[in-house]
Amino acid sequence: MKLLVDGQLRNSEEAVISVYDHGFLYGMGLFETFRTYGGKPWLLERHARRLEEGCRLLGIGYVPDPRRMADSVASLLAANGWEDAYIRWSVSAGDGAVGLPAGDYDRPREIVYAKPLPPDEPDTRPGKPLRLLKLRRSGPEGDVRLKSFHYMNNILAKRELAAAGAAPGTEGLFLNAEGRVVEGLVSNVFWAKDGRLYTPSLRTGPLPGITARYVLELAAASGIPAEEGEYGPERLWEADEIFVTNSIQEIVPAAVLESEDGSRRRSWEAPGTIARRLMREYRKAAERGDAE
C-alpha cells in the first residue's frame, strides 16, 4: 500500500518518522479524515480550514493548500489503483528535544494515509446499534476540541464496549462530566422528536464535525427545524429517531440504543423519516460535489 510522507509516495513498510517527533512523544499533531466520490475529495475546503485553524492554535507552522491536497489525493488513489478511498491527512509537529516546549513548531511532518472504500447505497445501509458509555468524555485540551492525535479516551471507551460484549459495529455514546450527551466514539449524534432535530452544542465538548455542520445546513435547506443545546441522555430514550454522522460513513441511522449496563434497551425502525431524507440529500450533494 502506498502513502504520502511530506508529499512523496512511499510504500507503507518504508514510511518512518523520527522517535523525537513531538506527535509521537506528546501527541502534538492534528488530522482530518475525509472521503472521495468519483475520485474527488468531498468538503475538502472545510477540512482544510479546520486543519489550518487547529495548527494555528497549536503553534504548528503548517498551512494546508486545498488544491495541492486534491492533487495529492489523486496521485495517491492512482498509485494504489483505487477509485475511491478514505483519506487521513495528518500533520505532526515534527522533531524537537525531549521536554515540553514553550515555542512554536516550524518543521512539521505531513503523512497522508488511504484505505479503499467499496461502493454503497445509503438506502441499503443497516441501522447501527448504540450504547451509552460508563466512561465519561474527557474535556477538550483547550477552548475547543481539536481533531488531535490524543485518542486514549476513545480507545478506552472502545475497550469498554468489547468487555461488555457489545454487538459488532456498536457506536459508544459519551456523556460529559455533567452527564450531558456529547458525541459518539467516531461520530456526532443527532436525534429527532416531533419533527425537530437536536444535537449537542459545542459547549458540551464534542468535536466540531464537518459532516455534522453540513447536515445542519441540509436540514435548514429542507425546512427541518434544528436545535443545538445541552441535553441529558433521557432525550435519547424519548427520541422518534437517532442517527450519527461522520465524514466517512455520512449519516447512519440507529436501530438500537442500550444503557451503560445493558439493562435498558430501545429499538427503532431505521432509518427514520428525517434520517432517510437527509441521507438521500447528502449523497446527492456529495456526488455532485457542489457544497463547498
Beta strands, then each sheet from edge to edge (+ up, - down):
strand 1: 2-5
strand 2: 8-11
strand 3: 29-37
strand 4: 40-41
strand 5: 85-92
strand 6: 109-116
strand 7: 128-132
strand 8: 171-175
strand 9: 181-184
strand 10: 188-193
strand 11: 196-200
strand 12: 226-229
strand 13: 241-246
strand 14: 250-258
strand 15: 265-267
sheet 1: 2+ 1- 6+ 5- 3+ 4-
sheet 2: 9+ 8- 7- 14- 13+ 10- 11+ 12+
sheet 3: 9+ 8- 7- 14- 15+
end
